[in-house]
């Protein structure tokens, strides 16, 4: 080989090696932290994993990766890393490592292991029995025992995926069917990589709609910017009983939301109006649901505002007409708990909702409570 060619090949190889080395763990962690802050937990996990391939001993990195896995619903992998972290530091650096390990164990159906971990947490917090962590550990230990005893419970229900073009490999949720039109919320990126890393500069949830014709749904389209303004998260769209008002959540960030309404008249959306008296600055007020109860109409919603039982609670308010509502009221201790209750749905004298507290199989389970606002039975 010509010495000049050999020199060039050597130089090119060194350049390629140096470029590869330039992508240090620090770069991947920076990109991961940015994705995490934007709510793209899956993408954050991809970058943290790349950083770990270069430095797998950094326990701070392990903690970030475990959290990204948990928040992107990769519970089995998250459990493995939380267990690894807890074994290394025994809760000294990350006091919540055992807590999240127990949660992941339950979410993956490892109830016996979860019971052992919850027992450890009960002992740890026994001197603070009024604290959330002690109450949660005590409740979850009993809940895991219940779940283990009810593994064979089943009901004759078939669940089918609605498929394409409504669903994608991104995220779809909050579906609402009115007449032949399906309204749903989706977190869809315009630019993304092979590993689903999101490249959009602003990655937001929007409400889409799809008409059903001949038994098939048409390719969905985003509702116009009257509902979906640029740069805002918009989700959970529902109509009132008359079909004239469309209620939905608008969130400028991942910590605050408010409920808005737009009138549907003559085939057009009216100006979006914020619900005065319902929204509260600096809080999460979201997931509206309008329902008739006897001869009255109520707005049900979820919120973390003051005056609740803890975290997200189910609330309701009487609709008075002309987009006016009575004072929001908490659904009470029968429904709400020190943990999260979300996604209220009322139909035929029954309130359906999701909770992380009541006896269940892990994560958010669906519950039903019979009754009317102000008088709900214990959830089933």
C-alpha positions as CSV (number, residue, x, y, z in Angstrom):
1,X,0.0,0.0,0.0
2,X,1.2,3.5,-0.9
3,X,2.5,5.1,2.4
4,X,0.4,8.2,1.6
5,X,-2.7,6.1,1.4
6,X,-1.8,4.3,4.6
7,X,-1.3,7.6,6.4
8,X,-4.7,8.9,5.1
9,X,-6.5,5.8,6.2
10,X,-4.8,6.0,9.6
11,X,-5.8,9.6,9.9
12,X,-9.4,9.0,8.9
13,X,-9.6,6.1,11.3
14,X,-8.4,8.3,14.1
15,X,-10.8,11.0,13.2
16,X,-13.7,8.6,13.2
17,X,-12.6,7.2,16.6
18,X,-12.3,10.7,18.0
19,X,-15.7,11.7,16.7
20,X,-17.2,8.6,18.4
21,X,-15.4,9.4,21.6
22,X,-16.6,13.0,21.4
23,X,-20.1,11.7,22.2
24,X,-19.2,11.4,25.8
25,X,-21.6,10.4,28.6
26,X,-21.9,14.1,29.3
27,X,-23.4,14.8,25.9
28,X,-25.9,12.0,26.1
29,X,-26.9,13.0,29.7
30,X,-27.4,16.6,28.5
31,X,-29.7,15.5,25.7
32,X,-31.5,13.0,28.1
33,X,-32.1,15.7,30.7
34,X,-33.6,18.0,28.1
35,X,-35.9,15.3,26.8
36,X,-36.9,14.4,30.4
37,X,-37.7,18.1,31.1
38,X,-39.9,18.2,28.0
39,X,-41.8,15.1,29.1
40,X,-40.3,12.8,26.5
41,X,-39.4,10.1,29.0
42,X,-39.0,7.4,26.4
43,X,-36.4,9.5,24.5
44,X,-34.7,10.4,27.7
45,X,-34.3,6.7,28.5
46,X,-32.7,6.1,25.1
47,X,-30.1,8.7,25.8
48,X,-29.5,7.7,29.4
49,X,-29.0,4.1,28.1
50,X,-26.4,5.3,25.6
51,X,-24.6,7.2,28.4
52,X,-24.6,4.1,30.6
53,X,-22.9,2.1,27.8
54,X,-19.9,4.4,28.4
55,X,-20.2,4.7,32.1
56,X,-22.4,2.1,33.9
57,X,-21.0,2.8,37.5
58,X,-22.5,6.3,37.9
59,X,-25.3,5.8,40.4
60,X,-26.7,9.3,39.6
61,X,-27.1,8.1,36.0
62,X,-28.7,4.8,37.1
63,X,-31.2,6.8,39.1
64,X,-32.1,9.0,36.2
65,X,-32.4,6.0,33.9
66,X,-34.7,4.1,36.3
67,X,-37.0,7.2,36.6
68,X,-37.2,7.5,32.8
69,X,-38.0,3.8,32.5
70,X,-40.8,4.2,35.1
71,X,-42.3,7.2,33.6
72,X,-42.3,5.6,30.1
73,X,-44.1,2.5,31.6
74,X,-41.1,0.2,31.2
75,X,-41.9,-1.3,34.6
76,X,-39.9,-4.5,34.5
77,X,-36.6,-2.8,33.5
78,X,-37.3,0.0,36.0
79,X,-37.8,-2.5,38.8
80,X,-34.4,-4.1,38.0
81,X,-32.6,-0.8,38.2
82,X,-34.3,0.4,41.3
83,X,-33.4,-2.9,42.9
84,X,-29.8,-2.4,41.8
85,X,-29.7,1.1,43.2
86,X,-31.3,0.1,46.5
87,X,-28.8,-2.7,46.9
88,X,-25.9,-0.3,46.4
89,X,-27.0,2.7,48.6
90,X,-29.8,1.3,50.9
91,X,-31.8,4.5,50.5
92,X,-29.0,6.8,51.8
93,X,-28.5,8.7,48.5
94,X,-32.0,8.2,47.1
95,X,-34.5,7.7,49.9
96,X,-37.3,6.8,47.4
97,X,-35.4,3.9,45.8
98,X,-37.2,1.2,47.9
99,X,-40.5,3.0,47.4
100,X,-40.3,2.9,43.6
101,X,-39.0,-0.6,43.7
102,X,-42.1,-1.7,45.6
103,X,-44.4,0.2,43.2
104,X,-42.7,-1.4,40.2
105,X,-42.9,-4.9,41.8
106,X,-46.6,-4.4,42.2
107,X,-47.1,-3.0,38.7
108,X,-45.4,-6.1,37.2
109,X,-47.4,-8.5,39.3
110,X,-44.6,-9.6,41.7
111,X,-46.9,-9.2,44.7
112,X,-44.9,-11.4,47.1
113,X,-41.8,-9.4,46.5
114,X,-43.7,-6.1,46.7
115,X,-45.2,-7.2,50.1
116,X,-41.7,-7.7,51.5
117,X,-40.5,-4.3,50.2
118,X,-43.7,-2.5,51.5
119,X,-43.1,-4.2,55.0
120,X,-39.6,-2.7,55.0
121,X,-41.0,0.7,54.3
122,X,-43.6,0.3,57.0
123,X,-40.9,-0.3,59.5
124,X,-38.9,2.6,58.1
125,X,-41.7,5.1,58.5
126,X,-43.4,3.6,61.6
127,X,-42.5,6.7,63.7
128,X,-44.4,8.9,61.2
129,X,-47.6,7.0,60.9
130,X,-49.5,10.1,59.7
131,X,-47.0,10.6,56.8
132,X,-48.0,9.7,53.2
133,X,-45.2,7.1,52.9
134,X,-46.3,5.1,56.0
135,X,-49.9,5.2,55.0
136,X,-49.0,4.3,51.4
137,X,-46.8,1.4,52.5
138,X,-49.5,0.1,54.9
139,X,-52.2,0.4,52.2
140,X,-50.1,-1.2,49.5
141,X,-49.1,-4.2,51.6
142,X,-52.8,-5.0,52.1
143,X,-53.5,-4.2,48.5
144,X,-50.8,-6.6,47.2
145,X,-52.2,-9.3,49.5
146,X,-55.7,-8.7,48.0
147,X,-54.3,-8.8,44.5
148,X,-52.5,-12.0,45.1
149,X,-55.8,-13.6,46.3
150,X,-57.8,-12.3,43.3
151,X,-55.5,-13.2,40.4
152,X,-58.1,-15.5,38.9
153,X,-60.9,-13.0,39.0
154,X,-62.2,-12.2,35.5
155,X,-65.2,-10.8,33.7
156,X,-66.5,-11.7,30.2
157,X,-65.2,-8.7,28.4
158,X,-63.3,-8.6,25.1
159,X,-60.9,-5.6,24.6
160,X,-59.9,-4.9,21.0
161,X,-57.4,-2.3,19.7
162,X,-59.1,0.1,17.4
163,X,-56.0,0.0,15.2
164,X,-54.8,2.3,12.4
165,X,-55.3,5.0,11.3
166,X,-56.5,6.2,14.7
167,X,-53.8,4.6,16.7
168,X,-50.1,5.0,16.0
169,X,-47.0,3.9,17.9
170,X,-47.0,7.3,19.6
171,X,-49.6,8.0,22.4
172,X,-53.4,8.1,22.0
173,X,-55.8,8.5,24.9
174,X,-59.0,10.3,26.1
175,X,-61.3,9.0,23.4
176,X,-64.8,10.4,23.1
177,X,-67.4,9.3,20.5
178,X,-70.1,11.7,19.4
179,X,-72.4,10.5,16.6
180,X,-70.0,9.1,14.0
181,X,-67.0,11.2,15.0
182,X,-64.3,10.1,17.3
183,X,-62.4,12.8,19.2
184,X,-59.2,11.7,20.9
185,X,-56.0,13.1,22.4
186,X,-52.6,12.3,20.9
187,X,-49.0,13.1,21.5
188,X,-47.6,12.9,17.9
189,X,-44.2,14.1,16.8
190,X,-43.5,15.3,13.3
191,X,-39.8,14.5,13.5
192,X,-38.5,11.5,15.3
193,X,-35.6,9.0,15.1
194,X,-35.4,5.2,14.6
195,X,-35.5,4.7,18.4
196,X,-38.5,7.1,18.8
197,X,-36.3,10.0,20.0
198,X,-38.4,13.1,19.4
199,X,-36.7,15.9,17.4
200,X,-39.6,18.4,17.5
201,X,-38.6,21.7,19.1
202,X,-42.1,21.8,20.7
203,X,-43.7,18.4,21.5
204,X,-47.3,18.9,22.5
205,X,-50.5,16.9,22.9
206,X,-53.4,17.9,20.6
207,X,-57.0,16.8,20.1
208,X,-57.7,15.0,16.8
209,X,-60.9,13.8,15.2
210,X,-61.8,11.0,12.9
211,X,-65.1,10.3,11.2
212,X,-66.4,6.7,10.9
213,X,-67.7,5.8,7.4
214,X,-68.8,2.4,6.4
215,X,-67.5,0.8,9.6
216,X,-64.0,2.3,9.1
217,X,-62.3,5.4,10.6
218,X,-60.9,8.0,8.3
219,X,-57.3,9.2,8.7
220,X,-57.5,11.6,11.8
221,X,-56.8,15.3,11.6
222,X,-56.1,17.8,14.3
223,X,-58.9,20.2,15.2
224,X,-58.0,23.7,14.2
225,X,-56.0,26.2,16.3
226,X,-59.2,27.5,17.9
227,X,-58.9,24.4,20.1
228,X,-55.3,23.5,19.6
229,X,-53.2,26.7,19.8
230,X,-49.5,26.4,19.1
231,X,-47.3,25.6,22.0
232,X,-50.0,24.3,24.4
233,X,-50.9,20.8,25.5
234,X,-54.6,20.2,24.7
235,X,-56.4,17.0,25.6
236,X,-59.5,15.3,27.0
237,X,-62.3,16.8,24.8
238,X,-65.9,16.1,25.6
239,X,-69.3,17.6,24.7
240,X,-72.1,18.7,27.1
241,X,-75.4,16.9,27.0
242,X,-76.9,19.3,24.4
243,X,-73.9,18.8,22.1
244,X,-73.3,22.6,21.9
245,X,-70.3,23.0,24.1
246,X,-67.0,21.3,23.8
247,X,-64.9,21.1,27.0
248,X,-61.2,20.3,27.1
249,X,-58.0,20.8,29.0
250,X,-55.3,23.3,28.1
251,X,-51.9,23.0,29.7
252,X,-49.0,25.5,29.2
253,X,-46.7,23.0,30.8
254,X,-46.7,19.6,32.6
255,X,-47.6,21.1,36.0
256,X,-50.5,23.4,35.3
257,X,-53.7,22.9,33.4
258,X,-57.1,24.6,33.1
259,X,-60.5,23.6,31.5
260,X,-61.7,25.6,28.5
261,X,-64.9,25.5,26.4
262,X,-65.7,26.2,22.8
263,X,-69.2,26.4,21.3
264,X,-69.9,24.3,18.2
265,X,-72.4,26.3,16.1
266,X,-73.2,26.1,12.3
267,X,-70.3,23.7,11.7
268,X,-67.7,26.0,13.3
269,X,-65.8,26.3,16.6
270,X,-66.4,29.4,18.6
271,X,-63.7,31.3,20.5
272,X,-62.2,29.2,23.3
273,X,-63.2,30.5,26.8
274,X,-61.6,29.6,30.1
275,X,-64.0,28.4,32.8
276,X,-64.1,31.0,35.5
277,X,-64.6,29.7,39.0
278,X,-63.4,26.3,38.0
279,X,-59.8,26.8,37.1
280,X,-57.4,27.8,39.8
281,X,-54.0,29.4,39.0
282,X,-51.0,27.2,39.6
283,X,-52.9,24.0,39.8
284,X,-53.7,21.0,37.6
285,X,-57.4,21.2,36.7
286,X,-58.1,18.7,33.9
287,X,-60.0,15.8,32.4
288,X,-63.5,17.4,32.2
289,X,-66.6,15.3,31.9
290,X,-70.1,16.7,31.5
291,X,-73.0,14.5,32.6
292,X,-76.7,14.7,33.5
293,X,-77.6,13.5,36.9
294,X,-81.4,13.3,37.3
295,X,-82.6,16.7,35.9
296,X,-79.3,18.6,36.5
297,X,-76.0,18.7,34.6
298,X,-72.6,18.5,36.3
299,X,-69.0,19.1,35.4
300,X,-66.7,16.4,36.8
301,X,-63.0,16.9,36.7
302,X,-59.6,16.0,38.3
303,X,-57.5,18.5,40.2
304,X,-54.7,18.8,42.7
305,X,-56.0,22.1,44.3
306,X,-56.1,22.8,48.0
307,X,-59.0,21.3,50.0
308,X,-58.6,17.8,48.6
309,X,-57.6,14.5,50.2
310,X,-54.1,14.6,48.6
311,X,-52.5,14.8,45.1
312,X,-55.1,14.5,42.3
313,X,-58.7,14.3,43.4
314,X,-62.1,14.0,41.7
315,X,-64.2,17.2,41.9
316,X,-67.6,18.3,40.5
317,X,-69.5,21.5,40.0
318,X,-73.2,22.1,39.1
319,X,-73.7,23.6,35.7
320,X,-76.0,26.7,35.9
321,X,-76.2,27.6,32.2
322,X,-74.4,30.2,30.0
323,X,-71.1,28.6,30.9
324,X,-71.6,29.4,34.6
325,X,-70.9,26.8,37.4
326,X,-71.5,26.5,41.1
327,X,-68.6,26.2,43.5
328,X,-66.4,23.1,42.9
329,X,-66.9,20.4,45.5
330,X,-64.6,17.5,46.4
331,X,-66.1,14.1,45.8
332,X,-65.1,13.1,49.3
333,X,-63.0,10.5,51.2
334,X,-65.1,7.6,49.9
335,X,-63.7,8.4,46.4
336,X,-60.6,10.3,47.0
337,X,-57.4,9.2,48.9
338,X,-54.0,10.5,49.9
339,X,-52.9,9.4,46.4
340,X,-54.1,10.1,42.8
341,X,-57.7,9.8,41.6
342,X,-58.2,10.8,38.0
343,X,-60.3,10.4,34.8
344,X,-63.9,10.7,36.2
345,X,-66.7,9.4,34.0
346,X,-70.3,9.4,35.1
347,X,-73.1,7.4,33.5
348,X,-76.4,6.0,34.7
349,X,-75.9,6.6,38.4
350,X,-72.3,5.3,38.4
351,X,-69.1,7.2,38.7
352,X,-66.1,5.5,37.1
353,X,-62.6,6.7,37.9
354,X,-58.9,5.6,38.2
355,X,-57.0,5.4,41.4
356,X,-53.5,4.5,42.7
357,X,-54.8,3.9,46.2
358,X,-57.8,1.6,46.5
359,X,-57.2,-2.2,46.4
360,X,-56.1,-3.0,42.9
361,X,-53.5,-4.9,40.8
362,X,-51.0,-2.1,40.3
363,X,-50.7,1.4,38.9
364,X,-53.9,3.1,38.0
365,X,-56.9,0.6,38.3
366,X,-60.4,1.4,37.2
367,X,-63.1,1.7,39.9
368,X,-66.9,2.2,40.0
369,X,-68.9,4.0,42.7
370,X,-72.7,4.0,42.7
371,X,-74.5,7.2,43.7
372,X,-74.9,10.9,43.0
373,X,-72.8,14.0,43.7
374,X,-72.6,14.4,47.4
375,X,-73.5,10.7,48.1
376,X,-71.1,8.1,46.6
377,X,-70.9,4.5,47.8
378,X,-67.5,2.8,48.5
379,X,-65.8,2.0,45.2
380,X,-65.8,-1.5,43.7
